[in-house]
Amino acid sequence: MKIGLEIHVQLPTKSKMFCSCPTTDAPAPNTHVCPTCLGMPGSRPVLNREVLVCGIKLAKMLGCTIADEIWFSRKTYFYPDMSKSVQITQYDHPIGTGGVVYLNGKPIRITRIHLEEDPGKTKRTGDMHALVDYNRSGIPLAEIVTEPDLSTPAEARAFLAQLIQDIKHTLDLENGERSIRCDCNISVGKERCEIKNVTGLKNVETALTYEMVRQIKVLKAGGKIERATMNFDESRGVTYGARKKEFEADYGYIDEPDLGIFHIKALADSITIKEAPAKMITRMADQYGIDQKMAKQLVSTSTDLAQFFETVSKQYGTENAIKWVAGPVTAHWKALESRNGGTDEVLAVIGKFASGEINDTECGIEIKCAMTGESAENAQESSAGLETLINEYLDANPKVIEDYGKGNVKAANSVIGYVKKNTGSQYSSSEVVETAKKLIESRL
């Protein structure tokens, strides 16, 4: 089985791709429109420079080769949600080609990334009628096309989740800002079908799973899979035929005469990007000798937390970074963020421990105070109360200590439920586990 994805990312520009209409939510249908995005006679597109900047950033993130010069094409568009009957897109000269993204060490090849305008939205009101809203028409998109290197629906979901995190980090997107849609191509035999415009990670996995099963049943019954475009019914969790799949020749591409050629090498060379979370996880695991799970936990919690781990490791050694940043600092990170606090005070506390000025218990309490704003007295009482609860649990469940001693470090997680039951949400899960590990190790 082969699966390839075409991911459409709305780019975070203030205005549309070829006109000055805003990309923000409109007060009513067809209000954020103008002659250019509606394709009125006599109107001419002008490329938004920020679209190029966003496209170059994503191409670099994907490890693509960025073209020295690009141009756009007109693609024949068969549907009423693009009023000018063509879509301005990139065809034979995309902004980037030939990248690769690693998913748990497995290379997923990127065929290309190209820029294009979004169509509008069609809302069906009955069997014979539909309404079209052109507010979305002309919003800039980057389309990321993968090779069919994904092997299962679950793997496709995991890849998309990782890619979305990298995209948001690279483009500084907040959660929920801008739309990310996915066309899913899947083939069980020789021919593939494309499931259009799937949104949401769960829906991607569900749609691919249903289509996989459907194709297997057809082939087992002696049938033949015909290349087709499918829709996904989210409410029923099924795919169904939309139309026979068009081929590239059907689109009648021609060069866009109103835009010309863009020389982007100098612009591309001037743009630097932040390290993508996926690459950061791999690099940290290799550089600091920590396992991928720990690196992923740090980066997934916050890239700022991961950078703080690196700071501590460089100043006070990786052992102290693992002991304190992957433990108490991670446990209280959300509290620090909610207070808009900094890490300078926490770094100073770890420095005191590294120099021998304070012991383990004192360091843990001071870190908690620095991150939560809690008084030392309350933090000490809270820590003592947590240790008492965990010791009670360990006294009643000696097998937890035995299993932990045999190398099953997850045995310490069993205490979480007991602590939560007795204290509610007073302690975070990571704080409970770190304290449990310390107390278990003291008994071994």
Secondary structure as UniProt FT lines:
FT   STRAND          2..10
FT   TURN            29..30
FT   HELIX           35..38
FT   TURN            41..42
FT   HELIX           49..61
FT   TURN            62..63
FT   STRAND          65..66
FT   STRAND          69..71
FT   STRAND          73..76
FT   TURN            80..81
FT   TURN            83..84
FT   STRAND          86..89
FT   STRAND          96..103
FT   TURN            104..105
FT   STRAND          106..117
FT   STRAND          121..124
FT   STRAND          130..133
FT   TURN            137..138
FT   STRAND          140..146
FT   HELIX           153..171
FT   TURN            175..176
FT   STRAND          180..187
FT   STRAND          193..198
FT   HELIX           201..220
FT   TURN            221..222
FT   STRAND          228..233
FT   TURN            234..237
FT   STRAND          238..244
FT   HELIX           248..251
FT   STRAND          254..255
FT   TURN            257..259
FT   STRAND          261..263
FT   HELIX           265..270
FT   HELIX           277..288
FT   HELIX           292..301
FT   HELIX           303..316
FT   HELIX           318..320
FT   HELIX           321..329
FT   HELIX           330..331
FT   HELIX           333..338
FT   TURN            339..340
FT   HELIX           344..354
FT   TURN            355..356
FT   HELIX           360..372
FT   HELIX           376..396
FT   HELIX           398..405
FT   TURN            406..407
FT   HELIX           409..414
FT   HELIX           415..423
FT   TURN            424..425
FT   HELIX           429..443
//
